[in-house]
């Protein structure tokens, strides 16, 4: 723990990448990116379907990039390639498969404890995202059908009867993607789909009108059971239906225990408390970036702007 970094960024998603690249470009000398998985952008790799469209502007809201990282509309693959290039070109010092356990401030210096060693830094940015821990339904999933219950597109085959549960962008995209080789039903507890961005709203209406995706709206699922090797879904109106697979796309939550272990104060809703202009938490020199700064999630472009504002604030002190 002899070396003291100017900045350590915890989390290798868009917010973390944007922050560490801005730090390098704007002149911070000793910086380090720490990521608990084996590569950057874990959420994009695991939860985005192949060739998923990735837009700079989020839900129709035009986002003006403020910093030095350029970002344009593309796909899952082009986005990952771009982030590869950013980290390689800027020669970012990175530690992968390195899980931070605790962050503690002693005087003016942060001690960062991890499974790959301990570090010291003058400033710390936590950018862990929300999808590392996907939301799960409140009812029990029987052990015998757990391999037929997904929270992404892993293990999905062809020719299956699938129910996708959720009302956001991921749910719509999963349903439309799977419909090319499966019979798909999209279930959402509300009567209308208002959460997806305009493009996805148009897409799901198109797929539904052509019978490619069946919509089952305004109904909650009360429970699921195993029956004849399938997933039996019991709806709130008394209906039931057998499916080969159920996919839940119902969002994700922050790791409250981890945020607390980093010294980040949470409000009564479990959300981090921070300065909305520079993303500094109540502990000076401790910042958050990316989706954890939004109760309802954000965009890649917004996360990149977080990085620029954070580094600009650090340099102004």
N, C-alpha and C positions, 0 to 999 in steps of 0.2 A: 504493500500500500504506500510505497514511497512517492510515486509519481502523482501529481495533482493535475487532473484534466481541467481545462477551462469549461468543458461541457460534456456531459454524458447523456445520451438519448436512449431511453428504454422503450423499445418497440420499433420494429422495422417495417411498419406500414407506411402509407402515404404521408401521414403527419410526421412520423419519425424521419423518413427519408427527406422530406422537404426541409425539416429543421436542420438535419446534419449537413445537407448540401449547402443551404444558406450560410451556415456557420463557416464552412470551408471557403465559400466564395467571398464572404464578407470579411474574412481575415482572422477568425478565431484559430489559434495555433494548435492547441492540444484538444482534440475532440475524439469521441468514441461512440459508436453505435452498438447497442447490445440487443440481441433478439433471441427469444427462448426456443424458436424452431430452427430448422436447418437452412432456412433461406428467408429473404425479405418477402413482404406482401403475402403473408400466410392466408389472410382472409380472402384475398382475391384468388389465390391459387386453389383454395379448398372449396369456397362457397360460390364462386362465379362459374357458371357453365362455360364450356369452351365456346369461343367466338362471341361471347356476350358483349353487347355494345356498351362502351364506357364513354359517357359524355362529360365534357368539361362543365357545362351548365347543368345545374341540379334542379330537377322537377320544373324545368322551364324558366328557372331564375338565372339570368345572365350573371356570371361570376367574372369579375375582372381580376386577373392575376397581378399581385402586387410586387412580387419578388423577382428572383433571377432564374427560377425554374419555370420553363415553358411547358405547357401541357395543352394538348388538343384532343378532340374527339378521336376515339379509336376503338379497339377491342381489348378483351382480356389479354390476349397475346401481345399486342403492340404496347400496351401499358406496362406489362412486365418487362418487355425488352427495353423500353425507355428507362425504367428504374434501374435495370441492370447497367445500362450505359452511364447513368448519372453516378452511380456508386463506383463504377470502374474508372471513369474519366477523372473524377475528383479524388481518386485514391483514398477512399474513406476507410479508416481503421474500423473494422467490424469484428464482433464476436458473435457467432451463431451457436446454437445449442447451448446458450448461456442464459439461465433463468435467474432473474433478480428475485431475491427473497425479502429484502428489507432495505429501506433507505432511511438514514438517520443523520440529522444535522448536528454537528458539534462545533460550536463557534461559527465561523464563516465557511466551514467546509462540510460537504456531505460525504458520509461514508456509505458506499453501496456494497451490499453483501449479496453474493451470487454463488451458484453451484460451480462456477468456473473460476472463482477467485474474488477477492475484494478490491474495491477501487475507491479513489477519492476524487471529488470534483467540486469546482466552485459553483456550478449550476447544473441542474438536472431537469430534463424534460421527460414526462411520462406520457407515452402515446401508444397505449395498449389496445385501443379499439374496443368495440363492443361484441363482436361476433366470435371472440375466442370461447365464449360460453353461451351457446344458443339457448333461447328460451325453450322450455319443454312444457307440454300440457300439464294441467293440474291433476288430471286423473292418471291412474297407474297404467303403465304399459306392461302387459304380461310378458314374462321372460321368454315364452315359447315363440313370440312373434317379434322380438326386438330387432332381429336382423331384417325384418320387413318394414321397419319404421326408420325413416331417414330424417336428417336435418339439412341435407344437401342432396346432390345428385349421385353420390357414391352408390355403387351396387345396383343402380337402375338398369333393367334389361330392356328387352323388346317384347311386345305382345302382352303386356301386363295391364290389368285393370288398376288404375292408380288414382288415389285421392290426394290432392295437394291442399293443405290447410293454411290459410293466411290471406291477408288483403293488401299486401304491399308489393313493391316492385319485384322482389325475389320470387314471391309466390306466383305472380303473373308470368314471369319469364320461365320459371320451372315448368308451369303448366303448358305453355305454348311450345317450349322446346321438346317436352316429352310426348306431345300429341302427335309428332311425326311418326312414331312407331308404337304408340300405346293408346289405350282408351283412357282419357283423363277427365276427372271432375275437379273443379276448383270450388272449395268450400270456404265461405267467410261468414262470420257471425252477424255482420250488418247487411242491410238490404242492398247497399250500393258499394261499389269500389271507388273510393275517393282518394285513397292514399297513393296509388301509383302515379308516376309522372305522365304527362299528356300522351307521350308516344306509346307508353305501355297501356294506357287506358284505351287508346284507339286499337292497339293490337289485340287486346283481349276481347273487345267487342267484335272485331273482325273474325277472330277464331270462333267465338261463340255463335255468331250469326251463320257461319258456315258449318256448324256442328262439329268443329274440330275439338273444342273444349266444352264440356257441359258445366254450367254454372249452378251451384247450389248455395244460394245466398240467403241471408236472414235466418240462418240456423246454426246453433251451437252444437258441438259434439259433447255428449254427456259422458261417454265412456267408450272404450274399445275392448274387445275380447278376441280370443283365439277360437276359430271355428273351422273345422275341416282344413287346417293348415293355412287359413287365410285370416285377414284382419277384418273382424266384424265391427263396424262402426255404428254406434247407437246415437241417433240424433235427438235433439230436444223436442221435436214434434212427435216422437214415438216411432219414426221410421228407423229402419236398419238396412245396412247394405254390406255385402262382402267385397273386399278389395284384395288384390295381390300385394299391394304396397301402399303405405301412407307416408307422405312427406310433409313435415311441419316446417313452414317458413314464417315463423311468428316472432322474428326479431331476436335480439340478444341483450344481455345485461352486462354492465361493468362488473369487474371483480371487486366488490366492496372491501373485502378483507385485504386485498393487495393494495388498493389505494390508501387504506388506513395505515398499512405497513410502510408506505412511502411517506407518511406524515401529511397526507392530504385530508383536509377537513371535508366532511360530507354534510349536506343539508338534511332536513327531515324526510326527504324523498329518496335519500341515498345517492344524490348527485353531487359531484365535486364543486366546491366553492372556489371561484377564481375571478380575477379581474377580466372583464369582457373586452378590454382594449388590448392588453398585452398577454393575457392568459397565465399570469402569475398567480399562484395560490397564496394562501395566507402566510405560508412560510416563504420568506424572501429567497429568491433564487431557485424556487421549485415551480415548475410550469406544467401545464397539460396541453396536449395538441391532438387534433383529429376528432374522431367520433365521440370520444368521452366528454368533449366540450359541448355536445348537443344532446339534449334529452331524447330527441327523436331521430338522431343520426344526421350526418352531413354528407358532403361530397369530397372527392379527391381534390378539386381545385380549392375548396375552402380550407381543407387540411394543409395544403401547400402554403396558403396565406398565413395560417397560424404560425408555421415555421419562420416565415419572414418577419412577422411582428415580434415573435419571441426573441429571435437573434438581434433584431434592431433594438429591442429593449435592453437586452444584456449589454450590447455595445454602448448604449447611451448612459449606463450607470457609472 
